[in-house]
Amino acid sequence: MTLQKAGALDRQITIIREIETVAESGSVSKKWGQLAILRAQLIKGDVVEEGREYGNTEAGNIDLRIRFRRGLITADRIIFGLGLYEIETIEEVGRQRMLDLRARMVSRDIPPYLSEMPIIDDAAQDRFNVLSSAQW
C-alpha cells in the first residue's frame, strides 16, 4: 500500500475545464471555469527551449501527484506557476489513493485571471478542494 504524506503536497495547482453555455438565442459560447484548486507534489518538471520553423519556443512537461479525485479527464487543463498545461495522461496509484498527472505546457504566458473564471459546481462536492474549504 502506498500512502501520500501531506507534507509532500507542497505545490498548489488549479484544474480548469472548458464549459459551454447556450444563450436564449441558441448561440453557444465556450469559456474556461475553475474545477478545483488542489495541493500537489511535483514529481518531475522540466522546461526546454525547442527550435521550430518560426523561432525558438519554450516547452515543458510536468509530472504531478495529487490525492485521488473522481471525474478528472484529459480535456482538463492545469494552471501551475506561470504556465498553462494540458493533461496528457492520468494514472491511478494505489486503489483510489492518488493520481499521477503528466502534462504538457501549452502556454508560458501569464494564465487567465482566476477571479474572472466561473466556479464549476462539481467542485463543491469534493471535501479536499480548496474552493469548497468553507464547509470544513
N, C-alpha and C positions, 0 to 999 in steps of 0.2 A: 504494500500500500504506500502510495506517495502522498505526502502531506505538504501543503503550501503554508509556509510560515508567513505571518502577516508582515514581519519586518522586511521581507524580500519585496513586497509590493511598494516600492519606493517611488514610482512614477505615476503620473495622472494622465489618462487619455480620455478623449471624448469620442464616442461612437456616433456617427451621423448616418441617416438613411434618407434617401430621396422619397418624397411623398407627392402624390398627385391630388389636386383639388379640382373639382368641377364646379364652375360658376353656374348661375341660373340660366345664363345664355347658352350653356352647353360647352363652353370653351374649357379646355383642360390646361392647367398650369402646373409646372413641376417646381419644387423647391426642396431644399435640404432641411431636415429637422433633427434635433438632438434626441438620440435614443437613450444614451446613458453617459454618465461621467463615472469612470471606474478607476480603481487603483490597478497598476500593472507592474510586472517585473520585466525589465529589458534583458532579454537573453543574449541577443546579438544585434548590433546596429552598425551599419556602415554607409557612408556616403562617398561615392566615387564620381570623378569627372569623366564623362564619356564624350568622345569625339563623334559628331554627327555631321551630316552634309551641310547643315545650316549653322554650324558652330558648336562650341562645347556646351554641354548641359550637365547639370548635376542629377544623379540618380542614386537611389539607395534602397536597401532592403532592411527591414527590421523584423526581428522575432520577439514577440511579446508573450508573456504568460499572465492570464487573468483567472479569477475564480470562475467556475462554470456559470454560464449564462445561457439559458434556453432561448432559441429564436434568432440567434446571430446568423447572418448569411454573408456570402462573399460579395454581394452587391453593396454592403455597407462600407463606409469609409472611416478612417481613424484620423483624428487630429492629435498629433503628438509633437510637442515643441513648436517649431515654426513650420512643420511640414504637414502635408495632407497625403495620406497613404490609402491605397486601395488594397483591400484584403484579398490575398491570393488563395490561402488555404486556412482551414480551421480544423485543428486536430484535438480530439478529446484525450486528456491524460487522466488515467485512473477511471473510476466509474463515477462520472459526473462530479469530479472534484475540481478540475482545472481545464482550461483551453489554451492551446498554443496557437497563436495567430502569426502567420507570415504575411507581411505586407510590403508592397512596392510603392515607392514615392511617386506621387502624381504631380505635386507642386511643391516647390520650396518657398513660395511666396507666403506672406502672412495669411493665415487661414481666415475664413469669413468670421465676422463678429458673431460670437455665440449668443449675445443678447438679442440679436435680430432673428435668430432661428427659433421656430416654434418647438415646444417640447412634445414629443410623441407620447401618447397616453400609456403605451406599453411599459414605459419606464417606471411608472408609479407602482407597478406590481412587483418589482424586484427590490427586496429589502437590502441588498448590497449596493444599490445605486445611490450615488451622492445626490442626484437630483431629487430623490424621494426621501432624503435624510430627515425631513421634518417629522416623519412618522416614528422616528427612533425614540 
